Every structure is written in C-alpha cells, then in structure tokens.
Amino acid sequence: MILESYQSKGFPLIPDVFTTGESPHACGHALRSIFQGVRTTAADYITKGNLRSNISVKTDTIVDRVILVGDGKRKRAIGAQLQSVTGEKTLVKARQEVIVSAGAYCSPAILLRSGIGPQREIQELGIESQVDLGGLGKNLMDHPLTLVFYEVSKSKLTTDHLIWHDGAQADSFEQYQKDQTGFFSNFPFGTFAYARLDDRLSDSELWQKARRSDGRDPMGLTPQQPHVEFWNTECYGPKPYGNIPGNGQQAFAMAITLFAARSLGEVTLKSADPTVNPVVDHKHLSDPLDLLVLSEGCRLANEIVLEGAGTKDVIEGSWPHHLTHHAQKDRPEWESFVKGQADTCKGVSRLPALSNVTSADKVTSGYHPAGTCKMGKDNDPMAVVDAQLRVRGVENLRVVDASIMPTLMGGHPQIAVYAIAEKAADMIKEFAKTPV
C-alpha cells in the first residue's frame, strides 16, 4: 500500500535502489539483517559457527582506560585497565596492540579517561593529559528522524492485533518460542524511499541564501544524494505520545530520516569515574537548515500518506486522536511539529547507558552515531586517527568502529561498520607480521 502511494506521488519503483544507489528519489525494498527469525549482529563474528578459542568475553566489566607509557610527545599503549561491577580493577596487558571498539559514544570516553583528548577538558576532570587531541569527542554525527503517526480504519491492516491487543503479545511470544516465526521473527519496518527536496525548498529564503560550493547544495550533497529517507513502521514507539492502539484500533508511522545533518554534537565526560556515563549532546537541529529540510520531509511524507493511491482511503486521521498533524499544510506548522513532537534520545529509558544524552527538544536519534574519533590527515586539527586507524601520538593503539568516520553516509551504517572492521582486521594482521 505504501509503495503504491509512493509511486502515485512521483517516486519510481526501483526494487534494489538502496543497494545500487541508482536514484536519490525513488522507492523500493531494503535488505533486512534477519535470518530464520533472528536478527544478525556483529556478535555473529565470534559466536555460533564462528566460536574462537582466542577470545575471552568479560561480562559485568567496564573498560576504564588504556594504559600508556613513554615520555615526551610519543606514547605507547601497553594494555587496558578494567573495572568490575564490584569495583575490582584488573590490568590486561597487550602483546602487540590495543584495539578500542566501544562505539561513537564510549570509545571517546575511554580515550578521554586515558588522558587522550582536549587537554583543558581532561585536566579539569583531574586526569593527567597524555596526548592533546582537540577533535576527540567532537564531530558527533547522526541521522535525526521524526516519527509521524496515523490511525487507519481497516481492521488488521497493521500488526497491532499481534502485539498490543488483549492477549496478543503472549500469543505472539509463544509462537516465536515454538518455531521462531510470527510477529517477533521480523523487524517492524516496511518499505523505504529516498527523496530529493530541491524543488520544494526553492521558495525558502534560508535555502536560497545558504552557501553552496563545488556543485553541492546547502547540505553539502550532490544532486545524486538524497536529502531524506522515508520508511513506514508499525508497533514501533510511540514514545512521544504515550499511547498504543487498544482493541479495535490500528496505527502506523511514517519515519522521516534526515541525511547530511549539519548540526554536529560532542561526547564529553563529567567525571573520571568509569561508572559515570559520558555526556552525549547531539545538538540536533542547532543548524536551522536541518530543521528546514527535516520539516519539509515531514510535509512531503504527510502528502504521500493522505494523497497517495494506496493509503488515502484508509487514513482516519492523526494518532493519537487529540493530534491534528494530518491536517497541516504549511511548512511552519511542520517546523513546530518537528521541534515539539519528534521523539528523542534525551533521558532515554530504553538505553540506560545513555541516560546523560541531551538534544534539541524531542528529536529522535536514528541511533547511527559516528565521527567522534575522526579519521583524517596529519594537517587536520580535528583528526583523531590516521588512515590506518591509529590514534595520533600513540603507538600500538587503534580505534575500530563508527567513531572513526569523518562523514556519515546517507544510509544505514551497519554494513559500513562491518567493512571498517574487516579492513582493520587486515591491517592488524599485517602489523602483527612486522618484526619489532
């Protein structure tokens, strides 16, 4: 139904568009990382058929810091200090290299506690500065998104009856336990689309006056790159509203994801204590162009749902009932909606490790954080690692995760992170062959 609506509103159907990148304005199907009812993750590299005898996994353990030795400007990593939930500290020594792979939030936190990063920030926490890297923890990127919910009129048109209605959750869970089929065996995302918004933004004074360079638009994108991604979802959230469809009710959401956001955030520490979470500030929508483009994406998504051939006859209105966003026509209305009704990672209870996350009002994270240990050339003052993913100013220390990305791609980064890891594995193995 959504695919039919996309096509009737001018989005050509290109089934493999998200793999080929054939068009920045099209709809199609996306590959899912699910096999036989189980979502695949990076853990599959070291579990199931890939169990390895040379890997030890420590649970209930925090990586406090990397142990550095050396005088002057050149330091060397020799191991890591761990801390258990009971406070017991353990030193793990490295034979050759230390690899930090804790993600865009926690990799910079580990390095900051190790004395690597902006000198002033580190010293203010009582940590001895070892290597002054001003870009560490900065350049935090993400894909901000907004969820826009609608109620539909036809029974069982969505999957709400399989999870939210009386007794449904227990029945679906029992089915999954039995044979890994049914509601819990799949991901609640539907079809996807990319969109360019050039024509729709042409009447905006902000867009018209914004700086452009090298054949790129104000967002830094070429004409071959999409501004936003759309996808529909059911039974996801709805955190902003606090309401779920009861018996006889059905709802779904359109997700509008902003690519190439100009707003950059940061990860900092408020304590040298490794049990205290880092402070994550995405600064979502701090750049007015981000609000402009995301709001226009929401306006287009609303038109797709209300006017599209596949959905226009089944929409009851906004969900929940007291909202009226389905009737909004003008961009300023959608700007207010985005600022006031978009979900957020601020104080997210679903992610207790990120309880210190701050952001603009209620903008949802796309949960694609990257960039806080940026890869760059020697003359880039914000670069943290080089092309070999080695931390500048420290021997035998690499970072391998999404934090090394200098820019965030217009798409979902799971496969890109796997590619980073595969390439890093080759470089690490090559280093291991080098005589000391």
N, C-alpha and C positions, 0 to 999 in steps of 0.2 A: 504493500500500500504506500509506504513512504517512497519507495523507488518510483512508483507511478507519479507521485506528487512532484518529486524532483524533476522528472523528465518533462512533465507538463509545464513546469516553470523555467524551462530552458537549460536544464542540466543534462547533457548527453550521457547515456549509459555506456560506461567503459568498464566491464567487469573487473579487469585487472589493473585499474588506474593507480591503486595505491602501491603496487609493486613496480610498475613501469614509469610512473610519473609522466605519462603521456599528455595529460592535460591538467592545468591548475583550476579548471572549472568543470567538474563532471561528478557523476555519482557511480557507485559500484559496491563491490563486496570487499571486505578486508579479511586477511588471514587471521585465524584465531590460534592462540597458543594453548590449545586444548587437545588432548589425545585420549581417547577411550574414557571420557568423563573426568579427566584430571588435567588441571592447568599446569603446563610445564613452566619451570623456573630455572634459574642458574644453578639451583641445588642439584638438578639432574646431572650436572657435570661430575659430581662426586658421590652420587647415590645410585640406587637401583643397579643397573648393569655396569656402572662406572665406579664402583667402590674401589678405593685406593688405600693401600696399606701405609702409605707415607703421609697421610693426612690425619691430624687429630683435631676434633671439633670440641671446643670448650664451651659449655653452656653456663648460664648464670655468671658470666665473666665479662668484664669491661676492659677494653684496651685503654689504659691511662695515657701512655705516651711512648714515643720512640726514644731509645737510649742513644745519645750522641756522645762521641769522644772527639778530641782534636783541639788544637789551638788555632788562634787567628781566624782567618776567613774560611778555612776549609774544614768542614766537619765530616764525620763518618758515622753512619748508623751501624750499631752492633747488635741491636735486639730491641725488645719491647717490654714495657712493664705492664702487667695485667693486674686487675683487682677483682676479687670475687665479691659476691653479694654480701658476704660476711665481713668484707674489708681486708681480707688477706691478700697481700701483694706477692706477685711472682714475677721473676725476671726470666724471659725466654730469649736465649741468645741465637743469633743468626750465623750460619756458616758462611753465607755469601751476601745475600741481600735481604732487606726488609721491604715487604710489599704492603702498602696501605690500600685497603679496598673496602672502605666503610660508607661510600656514597657521598653525595654532594653536601649533605648536612654534617655527617660525622667524620669524614676524612679531614676536613679543615679543623675540626675541633681537636682531633688527636694531634695534628701538627702544631696547633696553637699551644696546646698543653706541653708540647715538646720544646717550646721556645722558638718555633719557626713561624714567621708571620710579621705583621706590622709591629715594629719594635715598641712603640709607645703603648699600644693596646696590651701587649704581652706584659710589659713591665708594670702597668697599672694593676695587674692581677697578681703581682708578686712573683711572676715567673721570670727566670733568667733568660734574657734574649740570646739566642744562639745564632740565628740567621734572620736578617731583616728582609722580609719579602712583603712589600706593601700590598700586593694583589691577593694574598692568601685570605680566603673567606669572602672576597668581593666577587663581582661579576655573576652573582646568583641569578640564573635564568630559569624560566618555567613556561608552561603553556596555561595561562589563566583561562578559565572557562565559566560559562553561565549555564545553568540548567533551567529550562523554561517548561513548566508542566501544564498539561491539558487533560481534561476529562473527556472520555469517549462514551458514546451512547450504546454501543452494542455489547452484549454480554459475552465474556470470554474472548474478546478481541485482543486483550492483553493477557499477561500471565499472572495478574493479581490473584486470580482464583486459585492459583497453585501455591501461593505463599502467604498472602495477607488474610484471606477469608477464613472463617471458622474451621479449625482442624486441618487446614491445608498444609501448613508448614510441617507438622508432624508426619502427615502422609507422604509429602514430597521427600522428607528426610529419610523415612523408612524405605522408600523406593530406591533412593540413592545408596543407602547402606546395603541393600539387597543386590543390586546389579549395576550400580554407578550409571544409571540412566535417569531421565526426567529433569525436573527443574534445576536441581543442583549440579547437573552434569554439564551445564553450558554457561556461557557468560551472557549477562542480560543486555548486551548491546546488539543493535540491529544493523541497518545499512548505513553507509558513510557517504559523504560528499565533500569535495573541495570547492571553494568559491573565491573568485576574484571580485573585488568590490569597487573597482576603479570608477565605473560609470555612476554608481550610486553615491560615491563620495565626491563627485565632481562639483556639487553645489556647496560643499563645505569650505568656508573661508580658511579654516585651520588647515585643511588638506591642501588647498590651492597655494597657500603661502609657505607651506612646510618645505624644508630644504630637501633637494634631490641631488644625486651625484652618480656618475658612471652608469647611466642607464637604469638606475634603480629608483623606486618610488620612495615616499617619505618613511616607509617601514624598513627600507633597505633591501627590498625584494625586487627581483627581476620580474618581467611580465610572465615568466614561466612558473612562478612560485605562487601558491595560494595564500590569501590573507587569513582565511578561517577554514576550519573543518567542522562539518556537521555530523552528528550521529544521534540516532534515537535510542532510547533505553526505557526499560520498564523495571519496576521493583528496585530501583537504584536511588538511594536517598529516601525520601526527600528532606534532607536535613534543614533546608531553610524554612520549611513550613510546619514541621512537627505533626503532619497529618499523613496517614496512609489510607488507601482506599478500603473501606469496610465492605461487608457483604452487599453484593449488587452494584458495587462501584468499580470503575476501571479508569486508570490514568496512565499516561506515559509522558516522557520528557524529550525535548529536543536539547541536545548539548551543543553549545557553540564554543569552539576552542580557538583561541587567538594564537596565531603563529607570529614569530618575529617580534614579540613584545619588546618595546624599547625600555621599559622600566626594569632596572637591574637592582637586585637586593643584595643582602650580605648575611653571612653567618659569623657570629661573634660569641665570645664567652662572657658569662657574668661571674664565673668562679673557676678557679684552678682545680676544683674538686671534680673528678671524672664522673661522679654520680649525679652531678647537676647538669641538666640538659643544656645544649647550646641554644643561643637565642637566634631564631631564624626570622628574618624580616625580608619578605619578598618585595615589598614596596609596590605591590600590584596597583596598576592604574595611576602611578605617580606621574607618568608621562601622559598628557592629555590626548595624544594620538592613539594610545592604547584604548582609552575609553571610547573615542570616536569610532574606531574600527570594530571593536567588540560590540558596541551598541548597534551599529549598522548591520552587523552579522545577525544579531538577535531580531532586528526588524525584518530582515530577509527570511529568516527561519520561520517567523510568525506568518509571513505571507505564504510560504511553502505549505505550512500546515493548514491554514484556513482557506486557501485558494487552490491548492493542488488537487488534481483529479482524484487521487487515491484516498485523501483524508478529509476533504471539505465537508462531506455529508455525514461524518461520524463524530465531529467535534461538538461537545456540549458547551464548552467554554473553558475558562481557566481552572486549574486545580491548585489549591482548594477553592471552594465556591466563592469565598469573600474577595478573591482577587479578580481583577479585570484586565490583565495584561493582554488577553487575546484581542481586546478592542483597541489597543494602542496602534496609532498610525504614524506618529511623528517621531523623529529621531530624539528630540529632547526627552520625550516620555520614556524611551528605551534607555537613555543615559541614566535617568533616575532609577529605572528598574535595575539596571546593572549595578549601580552603586548601592542600592538598598536591598535587592532580592537575590543576588548571586550568592552561592554557597562560599564557604571559606575554610582554610585550614587553621584559622585563628582559634586557639584553645581547643583543638580537635580532640575529642574524647576517644575517637576510633584509633588515634595514633598517639598513645601516651608518651612515646619518646619525643614527640614534637609539641609538648604542652606549652613551650615558650614561643611558638610560632606567632608572628604578628603579620598583619596585612591590611590592605585598604578595605575598610568596612567588611563586606561579605563576599569577596571574590574567591571563587574556588581555585585551588591549585589543580593543575592537571596531573599532579603527582609525577612530574617529569623534571625534577630539579637537576641542574647541571651547572658547570662552569666555575666552581669555587676554588679549584686548583688548576687554573687555566694553563693550557699548553701554549707556548709562544717562543718567539726568537729571543736571542740574548738582549736585543735592544728594546724589548717590550717591557716596560716597568711593571706591568700587571701580570706578567707570566710567572707561574709557579714551577712548572715542569717544562723540560725541553722535549724535542721530538722523540726521544727515547723514553719519555715519561719519568725521567729522573728529576728529583727535586733539586732546584738550583742551589748551589752552595753546599750540598751534602752528598757525599759518596755513599753508594750502596743503599739508596733509598728511592723507591718509585711509588707513584700513585697510579692505581689502575681501576678506574670506574668513571661514571659520567661526570665527575667533578673536573676532569681534565679537558672537557670540550670547550674550545674557545667561543663557539657559537652553537646554538641549539637548532637542530634540523626542524623543518616543517613536517612533522610526523611523529609517530610514537617511537621512543628511543630504545626499546628493548633489544632489538636486533643489533642496533648500532653499538650498544654496550657490550654485547657478546663479541662483536667484531673487534672492539678495543681490547677485550680480554684475550682473544685468540692471537692478535698481533703482539700484545705484550708478552704472552707466553713464549712466542718465538724469540723475542728479544731477550727474555730472561734466560732461556735455554742457551742462546748464543753467548751471552755473558758468562754463563757457567763453564763454557769451554775455554774461555780466555785464561791463560796462565796468570797467576797472581805474581 
